[in-house]
Amino acid sequence: MASNELKYVADVETELGPIPEVICHLNELNQVFLNLLVNAAHAITDRNESERGRIVVTTRLEEDVVIVSISDTGTGIPEAIRSRIYDPFFTTKEVGRGSGQGLSIARNIVVDKHGGRLTFETELGQGTTFFVHLPVAGRKVVQSAA
């Protein structure tokens, strides 16, 4: 689904390490990855350079957590807005290009529905990497004491 957003602006590479199956809501995680890929393409476009960008998708296992990372060679996230990027309806994109819901939805799916984490590393002018941390066993349910 993201191919139209990606094919003209970036080369996509994969470095897929061996990972186990994860108990998850697959369709919802597909939405997370789609949102992150489209944001990466937009960040590369925003560089305003004629050179194609690069998006790298990696997977790895750390203990009982699968980590999927999506890195781009886009603009990076300015420090002044980093604390707001997961806020619903917050966007720096022009009208019609983004609703400001993508990262908010992604965070909700990863954190609230899967008990994972959604983090990022960024450097202005160099790009951003988002990390989706998913517990292999799925969301842990806390048992209440009876």
N, C-alpha and C positions, 0 to 999 in steps of 0.2 A: 504493500500500500504506500510505502514511503518512496518508492522508486522514482516517481515523478518529481518529488522534492529534491532528491539526491542526485539523479543522473547528470544534471547539467552543472552542478556546483562542486561535487566531491567524489573522490575515489573512496570506496568503502572496502576496508580490509577486515578480516576476521582472524583472531588468534584464539581458537576455541580449545581450551584445556579440557581434560576429562572431568565431567561432573556427573553426579548421580541424579536420578529423577527427584523432583521436588514436589511435595504436596502443595498444590496451589490452585488458584482460580486462573486458568490459562488465558481465557479471553481478556480478563482484566490486566494481566501482566503484558499481553500483547499490546494493549492500549498504552501502558507505561513505556514500553520500548519504542512504539510509534511516536509518542510525544517527545521522547528524548532524541530520537533520530531527526525528527522535523525541526526541533529547536537547534540541533547541531547544524543542519543545513542552513537555517536562517542566520545563525551566527557567522557561518562562513560567507554567506552572501553579503552580510553587513560589513565585512572587511573591505568591501568595495575594491577588490583587486581582480585582475583578469586571470590570475593563476588559480587553478583548481585547488580546492581544499582537500583535506584528508579526514576521514572518520574511521576510527578503529574500534571494533567491538571485541571484547575479550571475555572469557569465562574462566573461572578458577574455583577451587574448593579450598576453604580454610576451616579446618575442624569440621563442624556440622553446619556450615553456612556456605551457600553458593554465592559468588560475587560476579555480577555481570557489570562490566564497565563500558561506557560509550564515551570516547574521546574525540574532540574535534579541534581543528586548527582555526577556529573562529576568533572572534574579538575578545573573548574572555568576559567575565562579569565584573563590572565596576564595584569597588569595595563599598561604595555608598548604598548599593541596593542589595547586596548579598543577603542581608537578614530578611529581606522581603520577598525573595523569589518564590517562596511556597505559599504566599498569601493569595487567597482567591481573588481573581480579577486584576491582579497586579501584572502589568505588562509594560515593556518599553517599546513594543512594536507599534507601527502605525495602524490606524483603524483599518479593519478588514484583513489584517495579516495574522492576528492572534487575539484570542479572547482573554488571555491571562488566567486560564483555567488549567492548562496542561500540566504544569508542575504541581499545582495544588492537588489535582486529581491523582497524579502519579504518586505523590507523597501519601495521600489517603490510602491508595491501593497497597502500596508497599508496607507502610507502617501500621495502619489501622487494621487492614484486612489480612495481612500476612505476618505481622509481628516482626517485620524486617526493619531495615534502615535505608534511607536514601540520602547520600552525602555527595559532596562535590569538592574538587580542587580546581582552581582557576588561576590564570595569570593573564593580565591585560595584554592584548596584542598577540598572545600565543595560543590561547584556547582554553577549553574546559573539559574536565572529565567528570562524568556522573557515575556513581557507584551504587548499584542496586544490591543490597545484602538480603538474601532470603534464607531463612532457616530450612534445612532439608526436610525436617519433620513437620513443617507447616507451623502455623500459629499455635503457640502453647496456650492452652486454656488453663486459667488459674482456678483451682478447685476451692470452693469456699468451705470453711470448717463447719461441720454440722454438729 
